[in-house]
Amino acid sequence: MKRKRTSAARADHPLRVVLVTLDNHVSGAWSRAAHALSKQVPALSVSAHAATEWDRDPASLEETCAAIADGDIVIVTMLFLEAHIEAVRGALEARRDDCDAMICCMSAPEIMRLTRMGRFRMDTEATGALALLKRLRGGGDKSAVLPARSR
């Protein structure tokens, strides 16, 4: 199976990384990381979008959806509120299969299931080595009390 090249391998546009998060709490770290990475990847384009701004500024929601639609790597964090989820869910679902990666973490389950990196998808059953590890771990009744060990 031939690996899909990332969008950075194409010279006709920059690698676009989009962060969608609850608020601007990570904006400082995000901008420092973008600055450091831009030295290694000159064609890097990053943007951050805070869900808390969508109520006050409807244009920022439109900018967020447009960035998602164009993003090569989309990172979503801390989306728990139903209003925030519904505002971007359609854009995320539409972009999911066409971007290089969609990484959704620390969010509501319906957002987490949108995670996709290569062949790894959070909305499907585990296969291969991961499935084997899950079977080995077991999933028995956690509420059962183990009997005391006799000495």
KACOR-V493628 format. One record per helix or strand of 2 or more residues. SS is the DSSP state (2 for helix, 1 for strand). FROM is the first residue (numbers start at 1). LEN is the number of residues. If there is no record, write none. Layout:
SS_FROM_LEN, SS_FROM_LEN
//
This chain:
2_7_3, 1_15_7, 2_24_17, 1_44_7, 2_51_3, 2_58_13, 1_73_5, 2_82_15, 1_101_5, 2_109_4, 1_116_2, 1_120_2, 2_128_10
//
